[in-house]
Amino acid sequence: MDRNKREPLAIVGIGCRFPGDVTNPEEFWKLIVEKSDALSDIPVDRWDSNALFAPDFKQAGKISVNRGGFIKDIDKFDAAFFGISPLEAQRMDPQQRMLLELSYEAVENGGLTIDELDGSRTSVFIGISSHDYGDLQNTPVEKVNIGAHTNLGSALCITANRISYFYNLKGPSFALDTACSSSLNAVHMACRSIWEKDADLSFAGGVNAILKPEPQMGFSKGGFLSPDGKCYAFDSRANGYIRSEGAGVIIIKPLSRAQKDNDIIYAVIRGSGINQDGTTNGISVPNPIAQQEMIRMAYKDAGVDIEAGNALVERIK
């Protein structure tokens, strides 16, 4: 769609769960402002981290980093509220459960009602990569418990589709996996769905749950994890990253409609960009040139002239 003929979009509702006992946007902001450390040792309800630990990441069958960001009570879910039976809830990936709850919290946060969503042209886009729960349900021990709800409970596409189903939403609905950028791409797709007139409103979000040791082991073997157990973003000390759980859902609508409805506007989206690294020194190695081009695309899409500015501004850039 012609950028000059489309209007900006507004984020009007938020629901979130993050490590550090964060259960709402205010607590998340407080965590950031106070520079709190939300990382911890791996909880005993995930796996026996001591039995698998070895400082040498090359040691077979061992993990060199035993820290991460974890959400408490990840197994808790109000199934009855969403009209889901206890048996089906048991087979649902915790990621599905969290997103369903957070979608409702985002609806409340945005001052919407279920009635106005019912039958609406609302889209849902969810970024998700982890399929730990589905893997756990297919182990030899759990195989005897496979039932009618197992496949739907562990399918990644259902993370988005359950939201559409619960609210009776008629817009596009799908999950997408682009690794670390999944939730941002979900927002990109959500905006496009409104600008391209496929939807009038959109849910966008992302989720990650760490439930089994094998992925942690793989990242350890690849040397991706920080031996210090910390993330040093934009810092000369950066030596890897630390995996974390988290879930968030936002509601996006046209800015003019948000202003007319007297919504709280958390942010305004005017454009975005998306591309791919292509061939690099390795499939997991980023391409800084492609990243620069993507940022230029986003500025152009938003109608921002990055070349404009005085000499001081240009030197700072």
N, C-alpha and C positions, 0 to 999 in steps of 0.2 A: 504494500500500500504506500502511496505517496506520503512521505513524512510530513509535508506541508499541509496535508489534508486530514491528518489524524491528531487527536488531542492527547495530552499527557495522561498517565494513569496514576492512581493513588493507592497506597497500601493503607487499608482502613481497619484491619483486624489481625491480631497476632495470637498464636498459642504456641507454647514451647516447653520443652523439658531438656535440661542440660545437667552435666555433672556439677557438683557443688550445691546440691539440693535446690537447683533452680527450677521453678515450676510456673513462672510467668515472666513477662517482659521486664517488669520492674526489678525483679530479683536478678535477672540476667544483666541489666544495666548496672546494678549495684556491684555485682561480681567484677565487672570490667573496671568501673571507676575505682574500686578499692584494690584493684590488682591482686585479687585473691587467686590462690593456686587450687584449682579444682581437681587436679590429678591425684591419684592414690595408688596404692598397691592393688593388684588384681584381687577382687573379692573371692572368698572361698566358695561362694555359690556358683562361680563360673567354671573354675577348674583348680586343681592343686598346683599352684604356680611354683611352689618350692620343689616339688618333685620333677618339674620340667626345666628348672632354671640351671643355666651354666653361663658363666661370664664370656666364654668363647663362643661367638655366634656360629662358628663353623662346626661345632660339635653336633653330631647326628642326633636327631630327635630331641633337641634341647632349644630353649628360648633364652636369649641373652638379656632381654628387657622385661621386667615384671611390673611395669606401671602403665597406667592408662587413665582415661576419664570414663567414669561409670555412673549410670543412673540408678538411684536406689529404688527398690520396690518395682522393678521393671516387670515383674510377674503379676502385679495387681491390675485388675480390670473390672469395671462395673458392667458386666455382660448384660444383665437384666435391663439396664437403662437403654441399651441399643437393641433390645429385642433378640438377643443372641443366647442360645442355650448354653448351659455349663459345658456340655460335651464339645460343642463347636468352638467355644472360647478356648478350651484346653488345646485344641489343634491349631488355633490361630497364632501365627508368628507375633511375638510381642510388638514388632514394628507395625503390624496392622492395627493392633489394639491401641498403641500410643497415638497413631495418626488419627484414628477415629475420635478419640477423646480430644485431641488437640484441635481437630477441625471444629468440634462443638465449642471449645473454648475460644477459638478465633471468631466464630459466629457471635458468641456473647460479647466478646471484646469489641467487635465491630458494630454492635447494636442492631444486628440483623435478627430475623425470626425464621423459624423453620417453615412457617406458612408461606413467606415470600420467596423462599428458595424452592419450595415444592413445584416441580415441573418446569423450573426456569432453565434458560440456556446458559448454564454455568459449567465451566470446564474445570477439570482437575488434572494437575500434573505433579507427579511425585518423583523425586530423585532417590534412588535406592540401589545399593550394590550388594549388601550382605544377605546371604541366604543360609546363615548358620542354623536357624531353627528347623528349616526343611531338611538339612543334612542330618541333624540330630534325630529327627523322626524316622529317618531311613536307615539307622544303624541296626545291626543284628538284634540288639536287645529290644529296641523299640518297634521293630518290624511287625510284631504280633499285634500292636495297637493301631496299625494303619486302618483307617476307616473312611467313611464317606466324606468327612470334612478335611482329611489330611491334605489333599492336593490343593484345594482352594485356600486352605489355611496357610500354606507355604508358598503359593505362587506370588511372585513379586508384582505382577500386574494388578492383583487384587488389592494391593495397598491403596491404589487410586480408585479402583472400581467399587470398593466397599463404601467409600465416601459418597460417590455418585448414587449408589444403591440406597443408602440410608436417607439421603435428602431428596431422592427422586430427581436428580440433576440430569439434564438432557444434552449438555455440551460434551466436547471431546474429553476422554478420560483415559490416561495411560501412565505407566511408570517408565522411567528412563534411567539408564546407567552410563554415566561418563566419569566414573570413579569420583575423585575429590570434587569435581565441578558439577556433580549431578543436580544438587539443589539450585544452583545458579542457572543451569540450563532449564530446569523446571520453571523458574521465574521467566526466563527468556521466552519459552514456549507459551506460558500463560499470557504474557503481554501480546504475543503474536496472535493468539486465539481471539483476543478482544479486538485488536487492530484490524484483523482480517474478517471480522464480523462472524466468526464461528461461535462466539460466546459473548454474553453481556457482562459476565462476572467470572472470576476465576479463583480457585484455590490453588496455591502452589506451595510445595514443601519438600522436605527431605528428612531422611531418617537413617540411623545406623545403630545396630545392636551387636555387641561382641559377646558371643555365647559359647564359643569353642576355641581351643588353643591352636588348631592347625593353621588358620590364616595368620595368627600372630607369629607362629613359627616360620612361615614363609617369608613374612616381611623381615623377620630377624635374620634369616639366612641371606636375604638380599641386601642386607646392610642399610635398610631404610630407617630403622628405628634409632633414636638418640640413646647412646649409652648412658647419658646423664639422666635419662628419664624426664627430659624437659623439651619443650618446643621453643626455640629461639627465633621467632619470626622476624625477618628484616634485621638480623643481628649477625655480627661477625662470628659469634660463637655457635652459630647454627651447625649442627652435626647430625641431623636426622629429625624425625618427628615422632610424636607419640599418638597412638590411636585413641580414639574417643567415641563414646556413644553420644547420641543427641537426636532430637526430633524437633521440627518446627513447621508450622503451617501459617501462611499469610493469606489474606483475602485482598484481591486486587479489583478495582473498578475504575471506570472513567472519572477523571478529576472533576468534571462539571457535575456529574451525578453525585459524587461524594460531597461537593460543596452545597449542592441543593439539599441533600439529606442531612446536612450539618454533622457529618461524620468527623471523628478525630482522624486527622491525616498524619500518619507516621512518616511517610516519605512519598516523594513524587518520582515516577519513572518516566523519562522522556525518550529513552532509547537504550539499545543494548547491542552487543556484537558477539559473534560466535564463529569459530574456525577450528582448525586442527593443526597439530605440529607437522604432520607429514613425516618425511624421513629425517631422523636425527642419528646421533651416535648410539642410540639404543631406544627401544620402543617405550621405555619409561623415562627417557631423558627429555626434559622440556626444550622447546625451541624458542629462545628469547626473541628472535626476529618475528616469529609467528605471533607471539604474545604482544609485541609492540603493535603489529598490524591489527590485531583484534581490538586493542584499546583505541586505535585510530578509527576503526569501524564503528565502535560504540559512540565515540564523540560525534562522528559524522551522522550516525543514525539519530542522535539526540539533537542535532542541529547546533552543536557547539563548535565554534571556530577555534581550534587549538593553535592556530598560527597568530591569532590576534593577541596584542598585549604590548606593553612598553619594554624597554631594554632590560629593566630590572627583573620583570616577570620572566622574560625569556631566559635570562641567566639562571634564575632559580629553577626553571623547568629543565 
